[in-house]
Amino acid sequence: MRGAAPADGDAPIALEAAARLAVDPIDYCVHRHGLSAATALERAAAWAGLPYSAAVPRMACGSAEIRRIDALAGVRTVRARVDDREIVYCAPRFEGLLRLGAHIKDHPEQRDRICIVSIDALRTELAESNAPRLLDEARQRLARRWPFASAHLDLPMGSRIAFVTGIVATTVLAALAPFSFKPVFMPLVGILLVVPGIVRLIAAIHPQDTDPEPAIPLSDAELPIYSVLIPLRDEAHMVPMLRRAMQALDYPPEKLDIKFVVESRSEATIAAVRQVLSEQRFELVVVPDAPPHTKPKALNYALPLVRGEYVVVYDAEDIPASDQLRRAASELTADPGLDCLQAELRVDNAPENWLTALFAGEYAGQFGLLLPFLARLRLPLPLGGTSNHFRARSLREVGGWDAFNVTEDADLGTRLSRLRYRTATLANRTHEEAPISLLAWMAQRTRWTKGWMQTFIVHNRSPRHFLEDIGWRGFLAFQIYIGSMIISALLHSAFLISFIASLIFGFRTGLVFDIWDVVSMLILLLGYGGAGALVVVGLLRQGQPRLLPHQLGLPIYWVLHSIATVRALHELLFRPYFWAKTAHGRTKMRRSLEEEDAR
């Protein structure tokens, strides 16, 4: 029966089951018998003959000397002076409770110095009492640890002006190439446009069967605690779907540490999350209202509270495959030298309109082919912002996320590679929702492009040190991949318009084509051909040939990218840390989880 503790005769069965699962018996009863953590500890305290308190005094958590903020998640005991007595407030595990009971039996005079509390109450009070320190760490952790890798310190106005000037000059160069100084301009533009196209073409045709065999799945007893961070802001309507998606995970609930990380000003979202907290696997982390209002700052705030050996980030609209955590844990456990895994992202509302179809094609190529290709070559892997699986220890060592970078995923992937942490891809999918309106797409793409610009500037501020850290292969790969994401669409649009204009001018004036006109056509063919091949092969690999006709709109899609790039350049100068929030849950189509529920 839900909410009832196991009967005395069932206690040995519960103890044996907890031992088989390698979890604490109290946690087992909480998750398997529907008890709240408070009820479980209250009954355990009564059994051990110890006093119980539903709350922890603020003075206890406020005075707790935690030398390392990252140790906060493991704290289960605090002390406080109450009425001139020192009281130890603790939320013990089962074995600790047994030892406490035996100790009190031998030393009954100490009974009034120990008080059992709920682990939930202790964690909540610790987080609230240490909020100023957590907030400071969230904003400054990276700057303190790696002062030359933070967008907060290493993105001065001078660097931004120089970068924008360089982009404008390069675009003008591409526009002039079909008209004048062709022997000089054309090769330079060709390098900028053709090299990324060739890389994408190679990724499209590179055999996929060279990947190593997946690791043998871990058993329930072998699985470690896995933390899940879900940052939310003004997304109360997404909480029910997220709850179902997390419930569908094939992972022992006793070993799940799922945290909804919500900004304090999102009151409706906080209220929606509180409604699901009856399930012990879920926890609410409220982030104080302070700049910058970014996703990475929220994630950094929650990082010291993470209890898992591994940690993954999911966005509000994500529906991961049910076996994703088990697969990721198995891969990370099997390869101790692996620090991060990027799961494949797949758009499940692709047929909704022409924009979602193009977005889905882009994702199919990038996450299904290009990133695995880069991972096989051990090159820097810009992450996807969601479904990133980390060793918690490694994530803390590299400084967490950059709170001031609006595309924190690309920066973190680069930093991992720069500090010689290894990243790979996971052949497991997370379903995502593509923006369904041009306005939403443009806001999101502007932010992404601005974040890539931030990442490019920050890591290239000292090219010599960057080269020494990452090696020449990684250095070149970074310039090609991140650089192409910033400027390729803009250059293609400028070059295409100028080339068409030069052809029209040539027809009207009777000029004869020369070798450089042929070179111009080859540049366009290779540029579009590489991107197009990646999209086509990616969609065919996913079994979505019905989306191929939409990909004929790729040139228009790149023009939209160009507009987003211009907007990003403006924001880089005047609003570098502004976070344009993407609205989720707007699709009219049934999502993957809803389709399963309807069956």
C-alpha positions in Angstrom: 0.0 0.0 0.0 1.3 3.5 -0.9 2.4 5.6 2.1 2.7 2.6 4.4 5.9 1.4 5.9 6.7 -2.3 5.5 5.3 -4.5 8.2 7.6 -6.0 10.8 7.6 -9.3 8.9 8.4 -7.6 5.6 11.4 -5.7 7.1 14.0 -8.5 6.3 12.6 -8.6 2.7 13.1 -4.8 2.4 16.6 -5.0 3.9 17.5 -7.8 1.5 16.1 -5.9 -1.5 17.9 -2.7 -0.6 21.2 -4.7 -0.2 20.7 -6.2 -3.7 20.2 -2.8 -5.1 23.1 -1.4 -3.1 21.0 1.5 -1.7 20.2 2.6 1.8 17.2 0.8 3.3 15.6 4.1 4.3 15.9 5.4 0.8 14.5 2.1 -0.5 11.4 2.3 1.8 10.9 6.0 0.8 10.8 5.2 -2.9 9.2 1.7 -3.0 6.6 2.2 -0.2 5.6 5.8 -1.0 6.8 7.2 2.3 8.0 10.8 2.5 11.5 11.2 3.7 10.2 13.1 6.7 7.9 10.3 7.7 10.6 7.7 7.2 13.1 9.6 9.4 10.5 10.4 12.0 9.6 6.7 12.4 13.2 5.7 12.4 13.9 8.2 15.2 11.0 6.8 17.3 12.4 3.3 16.7 15.9 4.4 17.9 14.5 6.4 20.8 15.8 9.7 19.5 14.0 13.1 19.3 12.9 14.3 15.9 12.4 17.8 14.5 10.5 18.6 11.3 12.7 21.7 10.7 16.4 22.6 11.1 17.2 25.9 12.9 18.6 28.5 10.5 21.4 29.1 13.0 22.6 25.5 12.5 23.0 25.7 8.8 24.1 29.3 8.8 27.0 28.5 11.1 28.0 25.2 9.4 31.6 25.6 8.4 31.8 24.0 4.9 35.3 24.6 3.7 34.5 23.4 0.2 31.2 24.5 -1.3 31.2 21.4 -3.5 30.9 19.3 -0.3 27.5 20.9 0.5 25.6 18.0 -1.1 27.2 15.5 1.2 26.4 17.3 4.5 24.1 15.2 6.7 25.0 16.7 10.1 25.0 20.3 11.5 25.4 21.7 15.0 23.7 24.5 16.8 23.5 25.9 20.3 20.0 25.9 21.6 19.2 27.0 25.2 23.0 26.8 26.0 23.2 23.3 24.7 25.0 22.1 21.6 22.6 20.1 19.5 23.6 17.8 16.7 21.0 17.8 13.9 21.5 14.8 11.6 19.7 12.9 8.8 21.5 9.6 9.1 21.5 6.7 6.8 20.3 3.3 8.1 23.7 2.1 9.3 24.3 5.5 11.0 20.9 5.3 12.7 21.8 1.8 14.1 25.1 3.2 15.4 23.3 6.2 17.0 20.8 3.9 18.6 23.5 1.7 20.1 25.5 4.8 21.2 22.5 6.3 23.0 21.8 2.9 24.6 25.2 3.0 26.2 25.2 6.8 26.8 21.6 7.8 27.6 22.7 11.2 29.0 23.5 12.3 25.4 19.9 11.6 24.1 19.0 15.3 24.4 22.1 16.4 22.4 21.0 14.6 19.2 18.0 15.4 17.0 17.0 13.5 13.9 15.7 15.6 11.0 14.5 15.0 7.5 17.1 15.0 4.8 14.9 17.2 2.6 14.6 19.8 5.4 18.3 19.7 6.0 19.1 20.1 2.3 16.6 22.9 1.9 17.9 24.8 4.9 21.6 24.3 3.8 20.8 25.7 0.3 18.9 28.7 1.7 21.5 29.5 4.4 24.4 29.3 1.9 22.5 31.1 -0.9 24.9 34.1 -1.0 28.0 31.9 -1.3 26.3 29.7 -3.9 25.4 32.8 -5.9 28.9 34.1 -5.7 30.3 30.7 -6.9 27.7 30.6 -9.7 28.9 33.9 -11.1 32.6 33.9 -10.3 33.7 30.2 -10.1 35.1 30.1 -13.6 36.7 33.5 -13.4 38.6 32.5 -10.2 39.7 29.2 -11.5 40.5 30.1 -15.2 40.6 33.9 -15.3 41.4 33.9 -19.0 38.5 31.7 -20.1 35.6 33.7 -18.9 33.3 36.0 -21.0 32.9 38.2 -17.9 36.6 39.1 -17.8 37.9 38.4 -21.2 35.3 40.1 -23.4 36.2 43.8 -23.2 34.6 46.3 -25.6 37.9 46.7 -27.6 37.9 43.0 -28.4 34.3 43.1 -29.4 34.7 46.1 -31.7 37.8 44.5 -33.3 35.8 41.3 -33.9 32.8 43.1 -35.4 35.1 45.1 -37.6 36.8 41.9 -38.8 33.5 40.3 -39.6 32.2 43.3 -41.5 35.5 43.5 -43.5 35.4 39.8 -44.4 31.8 40.1 -45.6 32.7 43.1 -47.7 35.6 41.1 -49.1 33.2 38.2 -50.0 30.8 40.7 -51.7 33.6 42.3 -53.8 35.3 39.0 -54.8 33.1 38.3 -57.9 33.7 41.9 -59.1 37.3 43.0 -58.5 40.7 41.8 -57.6 39.6 38.3 -58.3 43.0 36.7 -58.1 43.5 38.1 -54.6 40.0 38.0 -53.1 38.7 34.7 -54.6 41.2 32.4 -53.0 40.7 34.0 -49.6 36.9 33.7 -49.8 37.3 30.2 -51.2 39.3 29.1 -48.1 36.6 30.6 -45.7 33.7 28.9 -47.6 35.1 25.7 -49.0 37.1 24.3 -46.1 34.0 24.0 -43.8 32.0 22.6 -46.7 34.7 19.9 -47.3 34.7 19.0 -43.5 30.9 18.6 -43.6 31.1 16.5 -46.8 33.7 14.2 -45.2 31.6 13.8 -42.1 28.6 12.9 -44.3 30.4 10.1 -46.2 32.6 8.9 -43.3 31.6 5.3 -42.4 29.6 5.0 -39.2 30.6 1.4 -38.4 34.0 2.5 -37.1 32.6 3.4 -33.7 33.5 1.1 -30.8 31.0 -1.4 -29.4 28.7 0.1 -26.7 29.6 -0.8 -23.2 27.8 -3.6 -21.4 24.9 -2.1 -19.5 25.3 -1.9 -15.8 23.0 -3.8 -13.5 20.8 -1.9 -11.1 23.2 -2.6 -8.2 26.2 -1.3 -10.2 24.6 1.9 -11.2 25.8 5.0 -9.4 23.7 8.0 -8.2 22.9 10.1 -11.3 22.0 13.8 -11.0 19.7 15.5 -13.5 19.6 19.3 -13.8 16.6 20.8 -15.5 16.8 24.6 -15.6 13.5 26.4 -16.0 12.2 29.9 -16.3 8.6 30.8 -16.9 7.8 27.3 -18.0 5.2 26.0 -15.5 3.3 24.4 -18.4 6.2 22.1 -19.2 6.5 20.6 -15.7 3.9 17.8 -16.2 5.6 16.6 -19.4 9.0 16.7 -17.7 7.6 14.7 -14.8 6.4 12.0 -17.1 9.7 12.0 -19.1 11.7 11.6 -15.9 9.4 8.9 -14.6 10.0 7.0 -17.8 13.7 6.7 -17.3 14.9 3.2 -16.8 16.9 3.9 -13.7 16.4 3.0 -10.0 14.5 5.9 -8.4 16.7 5.6 -5.3 19.7 6.5 -7.4 18.1 9.5 -9.1 18.8 13.1 -8.0 16.5 15.2 -10.3 16.7 18.9 -9.6 14.4 21.5 -11.1 16.5 24.6 -11.1 14.1 27.6 -11.2 14.7 31.4 -10.9 13.0 32.9 -7.9 11.0 35.4 -10.0 9.4 32.4 -11.9 6.7 32.0 -9.3 4.3 30.0 -11.4 7.0 27.6 -12.3 8.1 27.2 -8.7 4.4 26.4 -7.8 4.2 23.8 -10.6 7.4 22.1 -9.4 6.2 22.0 -5.8 3.2 19.9 -6.9 5.5 17.1 -8.0 7.9 17.1 -5.0 5.9 14.4 -3.3 8.1 12.0 -5.4 11.4 11.7 -3.6 13.4 11.7 -6.8 12.5 15.3 -7.4 14.0 18.4 -5.8 13.5 22.1 -6.2 16.4 24.5 -6.3 15.4 28.2 -6.3 18.0 30.5 -7.8 18.1 34.0 -6.4 17.1 36.9 -8.7 20.5 38.4 -9.6 22.3 39.1 -12.9 23.2 37.6 -15.2 19.9 36.0 -15.9 21.3 33.1 -17.8 20.9 29.3 -17.9 24.6 28.7 -17.1 24.4 30.8 -13.9 21.4 28.7 -12.8 23.3 25.5 -13.5 26.4 26.7 -11.6 24.2 27.6 -8.6 22.9 24.0 -8.5 26.2 22.3 -9.2 27.4 22.2 -5.5 24.1 20.6 -4.6 24.6 17.8 -7.0 24.9 14.4 -5.3 25.5 12.1 -8.3 28.7 10.7 -9.6 27.4 11.7 -13.0 25.3 14.6 -14.0 23.2 15.4 -17.1 21.5 18.6 -18.2 18.0 18.5 -19.9 16.0 21.5 -21.2 12.4 22.1 -20.6 11.2 20.4 -23.8 13.5 17.4 -23.7 12.2 13.8 -23.8 15.3 11.5 -23.5 15.2 7.9 -24.4 14.2 5.8 -21.4 17.6 4.0 -21.4 19.8 7.1 -21.8 21.0 7.4 -18.2 21.8 3.7 -18.0 23.7 3.8 -21.3 25.6 6.9 -20.3 26.5 5.5 -16.9 27.7 2.3 -18.5 29.9 4.1 -21.0 31.4 6.5 -18.4 32.1 3.6 -16.0 33.6 1.4 -18.7 36.1 4.2 -19.8 37.6 6.1 -16.8 39.3 8.4 -19.3 36.0 9.7 -20.6 34.7 12.9 -19.0 31.7 13.9 -21.1 29.1 12.4 -23.5 26.9 14.3 -25.9 23.7 12.4 -26.7 22.1 12.9 -30.1 19.4 15.5 -30.3 16.4 14.8 -32.7 13.5 17.2 -33.5 10.2 15.4 -33.2 8.0 18.2 -34.5 9.9 18.3 -37.8 6.9 18.0 -40.2 5.1 21.0 -38.6 6.2 23.6 -41.1 9.0 24.5 -43.5 11.1 26.1 -40.7 10.9 23.1 -38.3 11.8 20.8 -41.3 14.9 22.8 -42.0 15.8 22.9 -38.3 15.4 19.1 -38.1 17.7 18.7 -41.1 20.3 20.9 -39.5 20.2 18.8 -36.3 20.2 15.5 -38.1 23.5 16.5 -39.8 25.1 18.2 -36.8 24.3 15.7 -34.0 24.0 12.6 -36.0 27.1 12.9 -38.2 29.3 15.9 -37.7 29.8 15.7 -33.9 30.4 12.0 -33.9 33.0 12.6 -36.7 34.8 15.2 -34.6 34.7 12.9 -31.6 36.2 10.0 -33.5 39.1 12.3 -34.4 39.5 13.5 -30.8 38.8 17.1 -31.8 37.1 19.8 -29.8 33.4 19.0 -29.5 31.1 22.0 -29.0 28.3 20.6 -26.9 24.6 20.9 -27.6 23.4 22.7 -24.5 21.3 19.7 -23.4 21.7 15.9 -22.9 25.3 16.5 -21.9 26.5 13.8 -19.5 29.4 14.7 -17.3 31.5 13.2 -14.6 30.6 15.6 -11.8 34.2 15.6 -10.6 35.5 16.6 -14.0 32.8 19.3 -14.5 33.8 20.9 -11.2 37.5 20.7 -12.0 37.1 22.7 -15.2 35.0 25.4 -13.5 31.5 24.4 -14.5 29.7 26.7 -17.0 30.5 30.2 -17.9 27.7 32.2 -16.3 28.2 35.1 -18.8 28.4 33.1 -22.0 25.0 32.9 -23.7 26.0 29.7 -25.6 27.6 28.0 -22.6 27.7 24.6 -24.3 30.1 25.6 -27.1 32.4 27.2 -24.5 32.4 24.3 -22.1 33.1 21.8 -24.9 36.1 23.9 -26.0 37.3 24.3 -22.4 37.1 20.5 -21.8 39.2 19.9 -24.9 41.6 22.7 -24.0 42.2 21.3 -20.5 42.6 17.8 -22.0 39.4 16.3 -20.8 37.9 13.9 -23.3 34.4 14.2 -24.8 32.6 11.6 -27.0 29.1 11.2 -28.4 26.4 8.8 -27.2 24.4 6.9 -29.7 21.2 7.6 -27.9 18.5 10.2 -28.7 16.8 13.0 -26.9 13.7 14.4 -28.6 13.5 18.1 -28.8 11.0 20.7 -30.0 12.0 23.1 -32.8 10.7 26.7 -32.8 7.6 26.9 -34.9 7.6 30.6 -35.6 10.2 32.7 -37.4 10.3 35.2 -34.5 11.1 32.5 -32.0 13.7 30.9 -34.3 15.4 34.3 -34.9 15.6 35.1 -31.2 17.1 31.7 -30.5 19.5 31.8 -33.4 20.7 35.3 -32.6 21.5 34.2 -29.0 23.3 31.1 -30.3 25.4 33.1 -32.8 26.3 35.7 -30.2 27.4 33.0 -27.8 29.6 31.4 -30.5 31.1 34.9 -31.0 31.8 35.2 -27.3 33.4 31.7 -27.3 35.5 32.6 -30.4 36.8 35.8 -28.9 37.5 34.5 -25.4 39.5 31.5 -26.5 41.4 33.4 -29.2 42.4 36.4 -26.9 45.7 34.7 -26.4 46.3 32.5 -29.5 49.7 31.3 -28.4 48.4 30.0 -25.1 45.3 28.5 -26.8 47.5 26.7 -29.3 49.8 25.4 -26.5 46.8 24.1 -24.5 44.7 22.5 -27.3 47.4 21.5 -29.9 47.5 22.5 -33.5 44.8 19.9 -34.6 42.3 21.2 -32.0 43.3 24.8 -32.7 42.6 24.5 -36.4 39.4 22.5 -35.8 38.1 25.2 -33.4 38.8 28.0 -35.9 37.1 26.0 -38.7 34.0 24.8 -36.8 33.2 27.7 -34.5 34.3 30.2 -37.1 32.1 28.6 -39.8 29.1 28.6 -37.5 29.6 32.4 -37.1 30.4 33.6 -40.6 29.6 30.9 -43.2 26.0 31.8 -43.7 26.8 35.6 -43.9 29.6 35.0 -46.4 27.5 32.6 -48.5 24.7 35.1 -48.7 27.0 38.1 -49.6 28.9 36.0 -52.1 25.8 34.5 -53.7 24.1 37.8 -54.1 27.3 39.4 -55.5 27.9 36.5 -57.8 24.3 36.6 -59.2 24.7 40.4 -59.6 28.0 39.9 -61.5 26.4 37.3 -63.8 23.5 39.7 -64.6 26.0 42.5 -65.2 28.1 40.2 -67.4 25.1 39.3 -69.6 24.0 42.9 -70.0 27.5 44.1 -71.0 28.4 41.2 -73.1 31.4 40.3 -70.9 32.9 36.8 -71.4 33.1 34.4 -68.4 36.7 33.8 -67.2 38.3 31.2 -65.0 37.3 33.1 -61.8 33.6 32.8 -62.7 34.1 29.1 -62.8 35.9 29.2 -59.5 33.0 31.2 -58.0 30.5 28.5 -59.1 32.7 25.8 -57.6 33.0 27.7 -54.3 29.2 27.9 -54.1 28.8 24.2 -55.1 31.2 23.0 -52.5 29.9 25.2 -49.8 26.2 24.3 -50.3 27.1 20.8 -51.4 28.9 20.0 -48.1 26.1 21.4 -46.0 23.4 19.8 -48.2 25.1 16.4 -48.1 25.3 16.5 -44.3 21.6 17.3 -44.1 20.5 14.7 -46.6 22.6 11.8 -45.2 21.6 12.8 -41.7 17.8 12.7 -42.5 18.1 9.4 -44.4 20.0 7.9 -41.5 17.1 8.9 -39.2 14.6 7.4 -41.7 13.0 10.8 -42.5 13.1 11.1 -46.3 9.8 12.9 -46.3 11.7 16.0 -45.1 14.1 16.1 -48.0 12.0 18.3 -50.3 12.0 21.0 -47.6 15.8 21.1 -47.7 15.6 22.8 -51.1 15.0 25.9 -49.0 18.5 25.7 -47.6 19.7 28.9 -49.4 16.8 30.8 -47.8 17.6 29.2 -44.4 21.1 30.5 -44.7 19.9 34.0 -45.5 17.9 33.8 -42.3 21.1 32.7 -40.5 22.8 35.8 -42.0 20.1 38.1 -40.6 20.6 36.4 -37.2 24.4 37.0 -37.5 23.9 40.7 -38.1 21.6 40.9 -35.1 24.1 39.0 -33.0 26.9 41.4 -34.0 24.7 44.3 -32.7 23.9 42.5 -29.5 27.6 41.6 -29.0 28.4 45.3 -28.9 25.5 46.6 -26.9 23.9 43.7 -25.0 26.6 41.0 -24.7 25.1 39.1 -21.8 21.4 39.4 -22.7 19.7 36.0 -22.8 16.8 35.7 -25.2 14.6 33.0 -23.7 13.3 30.4 -26.1 9.6 29.7 -25.5 8.9 25.9 -25.3 5.7 23.9 -25.6 4.3 25.9 -28.5 4.1 23.0 -31.0 0.7 21.8 -32.1 2.0 18.3 -32.8 2.0 15.4 -30.4 5.4 14.9 -28.8 7.0 11.5 -28.5 6.0 10.9 -24.9 2.4 12.0 -25.7 2.2 9.5 -28.5 3.3 6.7 -26.2 0.7 7.8 -23.6 -2.0 7.7 -26.3 -1.3 4.2 -27.3 
